Amino acid sequence: QVQLVESGGGLVQPGGSLRLSCEASGRIFGINVMGWSRQAPGKQREFVASITVGSTTTYADSVKGRFTISRDNAKNTVYLQMNSLKPEDTALYYCNAAIRSDYRNWYQDYWGQGTQVTVSS
């Protein structure tokens, strides 16, 4: 019954900023690494950023220096601060997380439904 829900997507002008949020809910015993990926129409889904429990971050070269991933473990939430947005950043953004939903089992990957980010003048 674990669910990830993204929010914060929308339309923004080039050079603008947007902050995405993704909250995990349901039966959660623990959350390991969390991350963001995106998919533009006609293209494959690509990795954007990830963050460990200890807040070690990893970014795709295309967003390094512009995007910042963070998390609030108490709120089971991961964020993606996007600055200096470009038209090529336009995509459906998905969050994912390795979550332990049952004490009998270990971690497994969950994905959100996605939130649309459109960068256009």
Accessible surface in RSA format (square Angstrom, percent):
REM  Atomic radii and reference values for relative SASA: ProtOr
REM  Chains: A
REM  Algorithm: Lee & Richards
REM  Probe-radius: 1.40
REM  Slices: 20
REM RES _ NUM      All-atoms   Total-Side   Main-Chain    Non-polar    All polar
REM                ABS   REL    ABS   REL    ABS   REL    ABS   REL    ABS   REL
RES GLN A   1   184.80 103.3 134.80  98.5  50.00 119.1  55.97 119.1 128.83  97.7
RES VAL A   2    19.42  12.8   0.00   0.0  19.42  46.8   0.00   0.0  19.42  52.7
RES GLN A   3   108.04  60.4 103.88  75.9   4.16   9.9  25.15  53.5  82.89  62.9
RES LEU A   4     5.05   2.8   0.24   0.2   4.81  12.1   0.24   0.2   4.81  12.9
RES VAL A   5    67.19  44.2  63.40  57.4   3.79   9.1  63.40  55.1   3.79  10.3
RES GLU A   6     7.38   4.2   0.00   0.0   7.38  17.6   0.00   0.0   7.38   6.0
RES SER A   7    59.57  50.3  54.85  73.2   4.72  10.9  40.54  86.3  19.04  26.7
RES GLY A   8    38.62  47.6   0.00   N/A  38.62  47.6  25.05  68.7  13.57  30.4
RES GLY A   9    30.37  37.5   0.00   N/A  30.37  37.5   2.47   6.8  27.90  62.5
RES GLY A  10    30.00  37.0   0.00   N/A  30.00  37.0  29.88  82.0   0.11   0.3
RES LEU A  11   132.41  73.7  99.63  71.3  32.78  82.4  99.63  70.0  32.78  88.2
RES VAL A  12    22.38  14.7  17.20  15.6   5.18  12.5  22.38  19.4   0.00   0.0
RES GLN A  13   125.28  70.1 123.43  90.2   1.84   4.4  30.22  64.3  95.06  72.1
RES PRO A  14    55.98  40.8  34.63  31.6  21.35  77.6  34.93  28.8  21.05 130.8
RES GLY A  15    56.22  69.3   0.00   N/A  56.22  69.3  29.77  81.7  26.44  59.2
RES GLY A  16    21.93  27.0   0.00   N/A  21.93  27.0  21.28  58.4   0.65   1.5
RES SER A  17    59.46  50.2  39.66  52.9  19.80  45.6  23.04  49.1  36.42  51.0
RES LEU A  18    34.61  19.3  29.90  21.4   4.71  11.8  34.61  24.3   0.00   0.0
RES ARG A  19   129.02  54.2 114.90  58.6  14.12  33.6  36.86  50.4  92.16  55.9
RES LEU A  20     0.00   0.0   0.00   0.0   0.00   0.0   0.00   0.0   0.00   0.0
RES SER A  21    25.02  21.1  24.97  33.3   0.05   0.1  14.67  31.2  10.36  14.5
RES CYS A  22     0.32   0.2   0.14   0.2   0.18   0.4   0.18   0.5   0.14   0.1
RES GLU A  23    96.76  55.6  94.74  71.7   2.03   4.8  18.22  35.2  78.54  64.1
RES ALA A  24     3.19   2.9   0.00   0.0   3.19   7.3   0.00   0.0   3.19   8.5
RES SER A  25    51.22  43.3  46.56  62.1   4.66  10.7  36.27  77.2  14.95  20.9
RES GLY A  26    48.88  60.3   0.00   N/A  48.88  60.3  20.00  54.9  28.88  64.7
RES ARG A  27   126.82  53.2 118.08  60.2   8.74  20.8  48.39  66.1  78.43  47.5
RES ILE A  28    42.38  24.1  10.70   8.0  31.68  76.4  10.70   7.7  31.68  86.0
RES PHE A  29   107.22  53.6  68.44  42.4  38.78 100.9  73.82  44.8  33.40  95.6
RES GLY A  30    18.70  23.1   0.00   N/A  18.70  23.1  18.70  51.3   0.00   0.0
RES ILE A  31    23.32  13.3   7.37   5.5  15.95  38.4   7.37   5.3  15.95  43.3
RES ASN A  32    61.86  42.7  61.80  59.7   0.06   0.1   3.53   8.5  58.33  56.4
RES VAL A  33    54.74  36.0  54.74  49.6   0.00   0.0  54.74  47.6   0.00   0.0
RES MET A  34     2.86   1.5   2.45   1.6   0.41   1.0   1.05   0.9   1.81   2.4
RES GLY A  35     3.15   3.9   0.00   N/A   3.15   3.9   3.11   8.5   0.04   0.1
RES TRP A  36     1.33   0.5   0.00   0.0   1.33   3.1   0.01   0.0   1.33   2.2
RES SER A  37     7.29   6.2   7.29   9.7   0.00   0.0   7.29  15.5   0.00   0.0
RES ARG A  38    10.41   4.4  10.33   5.3   0.07   0.2   0.78   1.1   9.62   5.8
RES GLN A  39    63.69  35.6  58.69  42.9   5.00  11.9  10.98  23.4  52.71  40.0
RES ALA A  40    22.75  20.9  19.46  30.0   3.30   7.5  19.76  27.8   3.00   7.9
RES PRO A  41   125.69  91.6  96.97  88.4  28.71 104.4 108.89  89.9  16.79 104.4
RES GLY A  42    92.35 113.9   0.00   N/A  92.35 113.9  44.95 123.4  47.40 106.2
RES LYS A  43   142.65  69.6 129.33  79.4  13.32  31.7  83.08  74.8  59.57  63.4
RES GLN A  44   160.64  89.8 146.27 106.9  14.36  34.2  54.37 115.7 106.27  80.6
RES ARG A  45    99.02  41.6  72.70  37.1  26.32  62.7  28.47  38.9  70.55  42.8
RES GLU A  46    76.00  43.6  70.67  53.5   5.33  12.7  30.36  58.7  45.64  37.3
RES PHE A  47    93.28  46.7  80.39  49.8  12.89  33.5  81.95  49.7  11.33  32.4
RES VAL A  48     0.67   0.4   0.55   0.5   0.12   0.3   0.67   0.6   0.00   0.0
RES ALA A  49     0.11   0.1   0.00   0.0   0.11   0.2   0.00   0.0   0.11   0.3
RES SER A  50    24.49  20.7  24.48  32.7   0.01   0.0  10.28  21.9  14.21  19.9
RES ILE A  51     3.80   2.2   3.71   2.8   0.09   0.2   3.80   2.7   0.00   0.0
RES THR A  52    53.42  38.0  53.42  54.2   0.00   0.0  50.50  67.8   2.92   4.4
RES VAL A  53    75.80  49.9  68.84  62.3   6.96  16.8  68.84  59.8   6.96  18.9
RES GLY A  54    67.09  82.7   0.00   N/A  67.09  82.7  38.04 104.4  29.05  65.1
RES SER A  55    66.93  56.6  50.68  67.6  16.26  37.5  27.49  58.5  39.44  55.3
RES THR A  56    90.23  64.2  82.30  83.4   7.93  18.9  58.09  78.0  32.14  48.6
RES THR A  57    55.37  39.4  32.68  33.1  22.69  54.1  10.23  13.7  45.14  68.2
RES THR A  58    73.99  52.6  70.05  71.0   3.94   9.4  47.72  64.1  26.27  39.7
RES TYR A  59    54.29  25.3  34.08  19.4  20.20  52.6  28.44  21.4  25.85  31.9
RES ALA A  60    20.37  18.7  13.34  20.6   7.03  16.0  20.37  28.7   0.00   0.0
RES ASP A  61   134.93  94.5 110.68 110.2  24.25  57.4  37.74  88.8  97.19  96.9
RES SER A  62    59.88  50.6  37.78  50.4  22.11  50.9  47.70 101.6  12.19  17.1
RES VAL A  63     0.34   0.2   0.33   0.3   0.01   0.0   0.34   0.3   0.00   0.0
RES LYS A  64   148.82  72.6 129.80  79.6  19.02  45.3  72.03  64.8  76.79  81.8
RES GLY A  65    81.47 100.5   0.00   N/A  81.47 100.5  41.26 113.2  40.21  90.1
RES ARG A  66    31.75  13.3  27.50  14.0   4.25  10.1  25.68  35.1   6.07   3.7
RES PHE A  67     5.53   2.8   0.00   0.0   5.53  14.4   0.00   0.0   5.53  15.8
RES THR A  68    72.66  51.7  71.75  72.7   0.91   2.2  44.53  59.8  28.13  42.5
RES ILE A  69     4.33   2.5   0.00   0.0   4.33  10.4   0.00   0.0   4.33  11.8
RES SER A  70    48.99  41.4  48.37  64.5   0.62   1.4  33.78  71.9  15.20  21.3
RES ARG A  71    32.93  13.8   5.84   3.0  27.09  64.5   1.81   2.5  31.12  18.9
RES ASP A  72    44.06  30.9  39.25  39.1   4.80  11.4  13.00  30.6  31.06  31.0
RES ASN A  73    79.35  54.7  60.05  58.0  19.30  46.5  35.11  84.5  44.24  42.8
RES ALA A  74   101.07  92.9  56.86  87.7  44.21 100.6  69.53  97.9  31.54  83.6
RES LYS A  75   127.32  62.1 117.13  71.9  10.18  24.2  72.60  65.3  54.72  58.3
RES ASN A  76    47.24  32.6  45.84  44.3   1.40   3.4   1.87   4.5  45.37  43.8
RES THR A  77    10.27   7.3   9.67   9.8   0.59   1.4   5.06   6.8   5.21   7.9
RES VAL A  78     0.15   0.1   0.15   0.1   0.00   0.0   0.15   0.1   0.00   0.0
RES TYR A  79    33.45  15.6  33.45  19.0   0.00   0.0  18.61  14.0  14.84  18.3
RES LEU A  80     0.00   0.0   0.00   0.0   0.00   0.0   0.00   0.0   0.00   0.0
RES GLN A  81    56.36  31.5  56.31  41.2   0.05   0.1  29.53  62.8  26.84  20.4
RES MET A  82     0.00   0.0   0.00   0.0   0.00   0.0   0.00   0.0   0.00   0.0
RES ASN A  83    57.80  39.9  57.80  55.9   0.00   0.0  15.81  38.0  42.00  40.6
RES SER A  84    60.16  50.8  55.49  74.1   4.67  10.8  19.09  40.7  41.07  57.5
RES LEU A  85     2.30   1.3   0.00   0.0   2.30   5.8   0.00   0.0   2.30   6.2
RES LYS A  86    87.00  42.4  86.42  53.0   0.58   1.4  40.49  36.4  46.51  49.5
RES PRO A  87    74.98  54.6  67.57  61.6   7.41  26.9  68.12  56.2   6.86  42.7
RES GLU A  88   119.75  68.8  93.15  70.5  26.60  63.3  58.71 113.6  61.04  49.8
RES ASP A  89     0.42   0.3   0.42   0.4   0.00   0.0   0.00   0.0   0.42   0.4
RES THR A  90    37.35  26.6  33.92  34.4   3.43   8.2  31.73  42.6   5.62   8.5
RES ALA A  91     1.77   1.6   1.57   2.4   0.20   0.5   1.77   2.5   0.00   0.0
RES LEU A  92    52.50  29.2  51.72  37.0   0.78   2.0  51.72  36.3   0.78   2.1
RES TYR A  93     0.00   0.0   0.00   0.0   0.00   0.0   0.00   0.0   0.00   0.0
RES TYR A  94    28.77  13.4  28.77  16.4   0.00   0.0   9.90   7.4  18.87  23.3
RES CYS A  95     0.34   0.3   0.34   0.4   0.00   0.0   0.13   0.3   0.22   0.2
RES ASN A  96    27.25  18.8  26.89  26.0   0.36   0.9   0.01   0.0  27.24  26.3
RES ALA A  97     0.03   0.0   0.03   0.0   0.00   0.0   0.03   0.0   0.00   0.0
RES ALA A  98    18.39  16.9  18.39  28.4   0.00   0.0  18.39  25.9   0.00   0.0
RES ILE A  99     0.00   0.0   0.00   0.0   0.00   0.0   0.00   0.0   0.00   0.0
RES ARG A 100    61.49  25.8  61.49  31.3   0.00   0.0   1.96   2.7  59.53  36.1
RES SER A 101    14.25  12.0  13.32  17.8   0.94   2.2   0.80   1.7  13.45  18.8
RES ASP A 102    20.00  14.0  19.30  19.2   0.70   1.7   5.82  13.7  14.18  14.1
RES TYR A 103   132.39  61.8 121.59  69.2  10.80  28.1  94.23  70.8  38.16  47.0
RES ARG A 104   168.71  70.8 132.02  67.3  36.69  87.4  57.50  78.6 111.21  67.4
RES ASN A 105    90.51  62.4  84.11  81.3   6.40  15.4  22.36  53.8  68.14  65.9
RES TRP A 106   171.78  68.9 160.56  77.7  11.22  26.3 137.83  73.5  33.96  55.1
RES TYR A 107    69.49  32.4  44.55  25.3  24.94  64.9  14.78  11.1  54.71  67.4
RES GLN A 108    97.74  54.7  89.65  65.5   8.09  19.3  29.94  63.7  67.80  51.4
RES ASP A 109    75.35  52.8  49.79  49.6  25.57  60.5  34.23  80.6  41.12  41.0
RES TYR A 110    44.56  20.8  42.00  23.9   2.56   6.7  35.05  26.3   9.51  11.7
RES TRP A 111   115.48  46.3  88.03  42.6  27.45  64.5  73.71  39.3  41.78  67.8
RES GLY A 112     8.71  10.7   0.00   N/A   8.71  10.7   1.31   3.6   7.40  16.6
RES GLN A 113   107.98  60.4  80.99  59.2  26.99  64.3  73.63 156.7  34.34  26.0
RES GLY A 114    10.16  12.5   0.00   N/A  10.16  12.5   0.00   0.0  10.16  22.7
RES THR A 115    17.33  12.3  12.60  12.8   4.73  11.3   6.65   8.9  10.68  16.2
RES GLN A 116    85.90  48.0  78.52  57.4   7.39  17.6  49.28 104.9  36.63  27.8
RES VAL A 117     0.00   0.0   0.00   0.0   0.00   0.0   0.00   0.0   0.00   0.0
RES THR A 118    42.92  30.5  42.92  43.5   0.00   0.0  30.83  41.4  12.09  18.3
RES VAL A 119     4.02   2.6   0.00   0.0   4.02   9.7   0.00   0.0   4.02  10.9
RES SER A 120    51.61  43.6  45.98  61.4   5.63  13.0  20.04  42.7  31.56  44.2
RES SER A 121   127.33 107.6  70.70  94.4  56.63 130.5  66.50 141.6  60.83  85.2
END  Absolute sums over single chains surface
CHAIN  1 A     6543.3       5044.1       1499.2       3344.2       3199.1
END  Absolute sums over all chains
TOTAL          6543.3       5044.1       1499.2       3344.2       3199.1
